[in-house]
């Protein structure tokens, strides 16, 4: 049985206080989207909490985030350090970091709000790999949509877009092996609001 895992990225920029919302509920005002997400999703439901940060981000915000988290979550939140190297080799090291903290069968909630540089692309490819190679389930792929001078900042879930990978695999199976089973299965289980181009 896999774990329920929360993964987020801590940036080095200036954070402003906001009231984040999720499915009609509001979190306590905070500068840290991670604190809001864990409050709204129920921090007690997570078996592991990983915060990925560069050394600069750690020095800038790790202490503040720790103070914003409830004590029970603060004590088990684990900082995972990445280097500020976005060369090709550095990006592969980020990929390896993500693989290193995810176990087979894990159910993931991932927040990309403050991810470093090209990490969102690296993370999305890592998630595609993990879903296939380790039977990982991405429950939520979150982005805190902060906007200055707005009363509420919604948390947006982008997990539905991971279905595009499933469609691509299904089309490849049809094209390469003349096997329409996966495509039929994906189409049968697709929500009605998925792009009509995919459903065609």
C-alpha positions as CSV (number, residue, x, y, z in Angstrom):
1,X,0.0,0.0,0.0
2,X,1.5,3.3,-1.1
3,X,1.7,6.5,1.0
4,X,-0.2,9.7,0.7
5,X,2.6,12.2,-0.1
6,X,2.6,16.0,-0.4
7,X,5.5,17.5,-2.4
8,X,6.0,21.2,-2.9
9,X,8.7,23.6,-4.0
10,X,9.9,26.6,-2.0
11,X,11.1,29.6,-4.0
12,X,13.3,32.5,-3.0
13,X,11.0,35.3,-4.1
14,X,9.0,37.7,-2.0
15,X,5.8,36.1,-0.8
16,X,2.7,38.2,0.1
17,X,0.0,37.2,2.5
18,X,-3.1,35.8,0.8
19,X,-6.3,33.9,1.6
20,X,-6.2,30.8,-0.6
21,X,-9.3,28.9,-1.5
22,X,-10.1,25.4,-2.4
23,X,-13.5,24.0,-3.5
24,X,-15.3,26.8,-1.7
25,X,-13.3,26.7,1.5
26,X,-10.9,29.4,2.7
27,X,-7.6,28.8,4.5
28,X,-6.2,31.1,7.1
29,X,-4.3,34.0,5.6
30,X,-0.7,33.1,5.0
31,X,2.3,33.9,2.8
32,X,2.9,30.2,2.2
33,X,0.7,28.4,-0.2
34,X,2.0,25.1,1.3
35,X,0.5,26.0,4.7
36,X,-2.9,26.8,3.0
37,X,-2.9,23.7,0.9
38,X,-2.1,21.4,3.9
39,X,-4.8,23.1,5.9
40,X,-7.4,22.8,3.2
41,X,-6.5,19.2,2.2
42,X,-6.0,18.0,5.8
43,X,-2.4,17.7,6.8
44,X,-3.2,14.7,8.9
45,X,-4.0,12.8,5.7
46,X,-0.4,12.9,4.5
47,X,2.1,10.2,5.5
48,X,5.0,12.3,4.2
49,X,5.6,16.0,3.4
50,X,8.5,17.0,1.2
51,X,9.5,20.6,0.5
52,X,12.1,20.9,-2.3
53,X,14.3,24.0,-2.2
54,X,17.5,25.5,-3.3
55,X,20.0,26.7,-0.7
56,X,18.8,30.3,-1.4
57,X,15.2,29.4,-1.0
58,X,15.9,27.5,2.2
59,X,17.7,30.5,3.8
60,X,14.9,32.8,2.6
61,X,11.8,30.9,3.5
62,X,12.3,27.6,5.3
63,X,12.0,29.1,8.8
64,X,9.0,31.1,7.9
65,X,7.2,28.2,6.4
66,X,8.0,26.1,9.4
67,X,6.4,28.7,11.6
68,X,3.3,28.8,9.3
69,X,2.8,25.0,9.5
70,X,1.1,23.3,12.5
71,X,3.6,21.8,14.8
72,X,2.6,18.2,13.9
73,X,3.3,18.9,10.3
74,X,6.4,21.1,10.9
75,X,8.1,18.2,12.8
76,X,7.7,15.8,9.9
77,X,8.1,18.1,6.9
78,X,11.4,17.2,5.2
79,X,13.5,19.7,3.3
80,X,14.9,18.2,0.1
81,X,17.8,20.3,-1.3
82,X,18.3,20.9,-5.0
83,X,21.1,22.8,-6.6
84,X,20.7,26.0,-8.6
85,X,22.0,24.4,-11.7
86,X,19.7,24.4,-14.7
87,X,22.2,23.0,-17.1
88,X,21.1,19.8,-18.8
89,X,23.1,17.8,-16.2
90,X,21.5,19.8,-13.4
91,X,18.0,19.2,-14.7
92,X,18.6,15.4,-14.8
93,X,19.7,15.7,-11.1
94,X,16.4,17.4,-10.3
95,X,14.7,14.4,-12.1
96,X,16.7,12.0,-9.9
97,X,15.7,13.9,-6.7
98,X,12.0,13.5,-7.6
99,X,12.5,9.8,-8.3
100,X,14.3,9.4,-5.0
101,X,11.5,10.6,-2.8
102,X,8.6,8.8,-4.5
103,X,7.9,5.1,-3.7
104,X,6.0,2.6,-5.7
105,X,2.2,3.0,-5.3
106,X,2.4,6.4,-3.7
107,X,-0.5,8.8,-4.1
108,X,0.9,12.2,-4.8
109,X,-0.3,15.8,-4.2
110,X,2.2,18.1,-5.8
111,X,2.3,21.9,-5.7
112,X,4.2,23.7,-8.4
113,X,3.4,27.3,-7.3
114,X,7.0,28.3,-6.5
115,X,8.9,25.8,-8.4
116,X,12.4,26.8,-9.5
117,X,13.1,27.8,-13.1
118,X,12.4,24.8,-15.5
119,X,11.3,22.4,-12.7
120,X,7.6,22.3,-13.9
121,X,8.7,20.6,-17.1
122,X,11.1,18.2,-15.3
123,X,8.4,17.4,-12.8
124,X,5.7,16.7,-15.4
125,X,8.0,14.3,-17.2
126,X,9.0,12.7,-13.9
127,X,5.4,12.2,-13.0
128,X,4.6,10.6,-16.4
129,X,7.5,8.2,-15.8
130,X,6.5,7.5,-12.2
131,X,2.9,6.8,-13.1
132,X,4.0,4.1,-15.5
133,X,7.1,2.7,-13.8
134,X,6.1,2.8,-10.2
135,X,2.3,2.8,-10.4
136,X,2.1,6.2,-8.8
137,X,-1.2,8.0,-8.7
138,X,-1.1,11.8,-9.0
139,X,-4.2,12.9,-7.0
140,X,-3.6,16.6,-7.2
141,X,-1.2,18.8,-9.2
142,X,-1.7,22.2,-7.6
143,X,-0.9,25.9,-8.4
144,X,-1.8,28.7,-6.0
145,X,-3.0,31.5,-8.3
146,X,-2.0,34.5,-6.2
147,X,-3.0,37.9,-7.6
148,X,-2.2,41.2,-5.9
149,X,-5.2,43.2,-4.7
150,X,-7.6,40.3,-4.9
151,X,-9.5,39.2,-1.8
152,X,-9.2,35.5,-2.5
153,X,-6.5,33.4,-4.3
154,X,-7.8,30.2,-5.8
155,X,-5.8,27.0,-5.7
156,X,-6.0,25.4,-9.2
157,X,-5.8,21.6,-9.8
158,X,-4.0,20.7,-13.0
159,X,-4.0,16.9,-12.6
160,X,-6.6,16.4,-15.4
161,X,-3.9,17.5,-17.9
162,X,-1.9,14.4,-17.1
163,X,-4.6,12.5,-19.0
164,X,-3.0,13.9,-22.2
165,X,-0.1,11.5,-21.6
166,X,-2.6,8.6,-21.4
167,X,-4.2,9.7,-24.7
168,X,-0.7,9.9,-26.3
169,X,0.2,6.4,-25.2
170,X,-3.1,5.1,-26.4
171,X,-2.7,6.6,-29.8
172,X,0.8,5.3,-30.0
173,X,-0.5,1.8,-29.2
174,X,-3.0,2.1,-32.0
175,X,-0.5,3.4,-34.5
176,X,2.4,1.1,-33.6
177,X,0.6,-2.1,-32.8
178,X,-2.9,-1.7,-34.3
179,X,-4.2,-2.1,-30.8
180,X,-7.2,0.0,-30.0
181,X,-7.9,-1.4,-26.5
182,X,-6.0,1.3,-24.6
183,X,-7.5,4.1,-26.7
184,X,-11.0,2.7,-26.2
185,X,-10.4,2.4,-22.4
186,X,-9.0,6.0,-22.1
187,X,-11.9,7.4,-24.2
188,X,-14.5,5.5,-22.1
189,X,-13.1,6.9,-18.9
190,X,-12.5,10.5,-20.1
191,X,-14.6,13.2,-18.5
192,X,-17.0,15.0,-20.9
193,X,-15.1,18.3,-20.6
194,X,-11.8,16.9,-22.1
195,X,-10.9,18.5,-25.3
196,X,-13.2,17.4,-28.2
197,X,-10.0,17.0,-30.3
198,X,-8.9,14.2,-27.9
199,X,-12.3,12.6,-27.9
200,X,-12.3,12.5,-31.7
